[in-house]
Amino acid sequence: MDLQTGKLYWPTTLLNPPTYNNLEENIECDVLIIGGGSSGAMCAHYLADTGLDIVIIDKRRIGYGSTCTNTALIQYLGEKTFTQLINSFGEENAARHLKLCKEAMIEIENLSKSLGIDPDFTLRDSLYYTSYKEDIKDIEKEYSFLDKHGFEVELLYENEIKNLYPFKKNGAIYFKNDGELNPYKFTVGLIQELNNKGIRVFEETEIKGRDIEEKAITYFTTKGHAIKARHVIIAAGYECLDFKREKNATIVSSYAVITNPVEDFTSWYNRTLIWETARPYVYMRTTADNRIIIGGLDENTKYVEQRDSKLINKKDKLIYEFNKLFPDIKVYPEFYLSAYYGGTHDGLPILGIYDGLPNCYLLMGYGDNGMVYNMVLSKILKDVITKGYNEDLDIYLQTRPILHKL
Ligand SMILES: Cc1cc2nc3c(=O)[nH]c(=O)nc-3n(C[C@H](O)[C@H](O)[C@H](O)COP(=O)(O)OP(=O)(O)OC[C@H]3O[C@@H](n4cnc5c(N)ncnc54)[C@H](O)[C@@H]3O)c2cc1C
């Protein structure tokens, strides 16, 4: 898959990242993780203390998949609202999902603080505003569900928003304690720590074929080397779909710009993460070196030429959308990108366990909170591998039942 195009920002924030060898021999292990992005790193993190022999391989350099275009707003509410998830999965399952996401965010925060390479994790509140006047009823309902289940939220109306920000909106939900980080540094830093603990890592090593036996699976690299494993985690991001088609998964094209550093954020209350009720939506955050990331304006295309031909226009449009909210902040795009962006039709990420692929697990944390979803799935997967089951598995399996289609 041609995952992304453009002038990428995150790799410029870490000069001389650690490097790892290509695989040049046949090897065996207990758990093979295909994918050295943030999700592969998270799986290895949870399995690191089990005594299992773990190998991570990646066909690119570590962190050079979607991890290095991820704009990394760390949130639990996603594109499908709590209200919509309740309609699809029932209140108990939807609430459990959001709670697992909140726990995963705390785990990401704690892990970030422990790494030798600091990934700049910062707690940030989020503002989720109404794009249209008529959305006010929806966010009132959404707020009441969130409040009932103990999430730290406030409902703001026009006057309160006007007192905090330079723009007028009818209403908003204000979320306390979401976050932001640098996903490339997080992944490179975490894999470095895991490698120091003895987990073997191979870069620029591509998997092409496999041979499945009763008790072991052998995957082959393009150079013809074999990796025999008892369990295989396919943490290949959107390229999991090259390993197995999944009808609930969707791929669209998305865009982002990263601006020049800004000196004065006085008008941007608390440097909150900002997004809106429109779908597709525009979102924004700030970075540790005072840049602004603005993203969104998704297009429903999977064709790379169509995706990339719109980039020039989209980068101007994103700046325009930003200045509609903050006319006093003068910015220009220093970095910009177009990228594939995965989601699911029903709004929940997928842990894929398929009949024809025994002891293989596809980690598809697809959706706008992909990083958080992958952390949730990685934790569940640890139990599935070491104990055979986790009580939350059924929420995320690809076979989950849906009450009402959205
Ligand atoms: C523009 C954009 C904005 C986003 N914004 C957010 C956000 O604000 N918040 C959030 O939580 N999430 C966001 N996401 C989602 C987030 O980026 C992803 O969920 C996350 O980075 C995926 O990490 P990953 O490790 O699963 O995938 P990747 O980083 O793509 O890693 C998978 C790895 O598998 C390797 N691989 C694939 N096939 C093979 C093979 N055959 N052999 C060997 N290796 C292979 C690839 O080289 C790759 O490095 C965003 C995504 C995009 C594109």
The ligand as a Tripos MOL2 file, in Angstrom:
@<TRIPOS>MOLECULE
LIG
   53    58     1     0     0
SMALL
NO_CHARGES

@<TRIPOS>ATOM
      1 C1         -3.4290   11.2600    8.7730 C.3       1 LIG1
      2 C2         -3.6750   10.3910    9.9850 C.ar      1 LIG1
      3 C3         -4.0500   10.9620   11.1820 C.ar      1 LIG1
      4 C4         -4.2870   10.1590   12.2930 C.ar      1 LIG1
      5 N1         -4.6260   10.7590   13.4600 N.ar      1 LIG1
      6 C5         -4.7960   10.0080   14.5640 C.ar      1 LIG1
      7 C6         -5.0300   10.6330   15.8190 C.ar      1 LIG1
      8 O1         -5.1490   11.8590   15.9190 O.2       1 LIG1
      9 N2         -5.1320    9.8370   16.9240 N.ar      1 LIG1
     10 C7         -4.9940    8.4720   16.8490 C.ar      1 LIG1
     11 O2         -5.0880    7.7940   17.8890 O.2       1 LIG1
     12 N3         -4.7940    7.8500   15.6620 N.ar      1 LIG1
     13 C8         -4.6950    8.5850   14.5270 C.ar      1 LIG1
     14 N4         -4.4310    7.9760   13.3280 N.ar      1 LIG1
     15 C9         -4.3930    6.5150   13.2980 C.3       1 LIG1
     16 C10        -3.0030    6.0550   13.6710 C.3       1 LIG1
     17 O3         -2.0500    6.6000   12.8170 O.3       1 LIG1
     18 C11        -2.8900    4.6230   13.5050 C.3       1 LIG1
     19 O4         -3.9210    3.9640   14.2020 O.3       1 LIG1
     20 C12        -1.5810    4.0800   14.0440 C.3       1 LIG1
     21 O5         -0.4810    4.8680   13.7160 O.3       1 LIG1
     22 C13        -1.3750    2.7930   13.3990 C.3       1 LIG1
     23 O6         -0.1840    2.2200   13.8800 O.3       1 LIG1
     24 P1          0.1370    0.7980   13.3580 P.3       1 LIG1
     25 O7          1.3370    0.3760   14.0500 O.co2     1 LIG1
     26 O8         -1.0800   -0.0760   13.4480 O.co2     1 LIG1
     27 O9          0.3640    0.9950   11.7860 O.3       1 LIG1
     28 P2          1.6900    1.4240   11.0360 P.3       1 LIG1
     29 O10         2.3490    2.5690   11.6710 O.co2     1 LIG1
     30 O11         1.3250    1.5400    9.5930 O.co2     1 LIG1
     31 O12         2.6400    0.1780   11.2720 O.3       1 LIG1
     32 C14         2.4560   -1.0520   10.6010 C.3       1 LIG1
     33 C15         3.7970   -1.5130   10.1140 C.3       1 LIG1
     34 O13         3.6410   -2.7880    9.4830 O.3       1 LIG1
     35 C16         4.6260   -2.8690    8.4810 C.3       1 LIG1
     36 N5          4.2100   -3.8750    7.4980 N.ar      1 LIG1
     37 C17         3.1060   -3.8730    6.7260 C.ar      1 LIG1
     38 N6          3.0910   -4.9680    5.9200 N.ar      1 LIG1
     39 C18         4.2170   -5.6590    6.1900 C.ar      1 LIG1
     40 C19         4.7820   -6.8470    5.6540 C.ar      1 LIG1
     41 N7          4.1970   -7.5490    4.6820 N.pl3     1 LIG1
     42 N8          5.9630   -7.2750    6.1500 N.ar      1 LIG1
     43 C20         6.5970   -6.5830    7.1290 C.ar      1 LIG1
     44 N9          6.1100   -5.4330    7.6570 N.ar      1 LIG1
     45 C21         4.9360   -4.9760    7.2010 C.ar      1 LIG1
     46 C22         4.6430   -1.4680    7.8800 C.3       1 LIG1
     47 O14         5.8600   -1.2070    7.2180 O.3       1 LIG1
     48 C23         4.3950   -0.5730    9.0740 C.3       1 LIG1
     49 O15         5.5560    0.0340    9.5920 O.3       1 LIG1
     50 C24        -4.1830    8.7500   12.2000 C.ar      1 LIG1
     51 C25        -3.8010    8.1770   10.9770 C.ar      1 LIG1
     52 C26        -3.5420    8.9710    9.8890 C.ar      1 LIG1
     53 C27        -3.1170    8.3250    8.6010 C.3       1 LIG1
@<TRIPOS>BOND
     1     1     2 1
     2     2     3 ar
     3     2    52 ar
     4     3     4 ar
     5     4     5 ar
     6     4    50 ar
     7     5     6 ar
     8     6     7 ar
     9     6    13 1
    10     7     8 2
    11     7     9 ar
    12     9    10 ar
    13    10    11 2
    14    10    12 ar
    15    12    13 ar
    16    13    14 ar
    17    14    15 1
    18    14    50 ar
    19    15    16 1
    20    16    17 1
    21    16    18 1
    22    18    19 1
    23    18    20 1
    24    20    21 1
    25    20    22 1
    26    22    23 1
    27    23    24 1
    28    24    25 2
    29    24    26 1
    30    24    27 1
    31    27    28 1
    32    28    29 2
    33    28    30 1
    34    28    31 1
    35    31    32 1
    36    32    33 1
    37    33    34 1
    38    33    48 1
    39    34    35 1
    40    35    36 1
    41    35    46 1
    42    36    37 ar
    43    36    45 ar
    44    37    38 ar
    45    38    39 ar
    46    39    40 ar
    47    39    45 ar
    48    40    41 1
    49    40    42 ar
    50    42    43 ar
    51    43    44 ar
    52    44    45 ar
    53    46    47 1
    54    46    48 1
    55    48    49 1
    56    50    51 ar
    57    51    52 ar
    58    52    53 1
@<TRIPOS>SUBSTRUCTURE
     1 LIG1         1 GROUP 0 **** ****
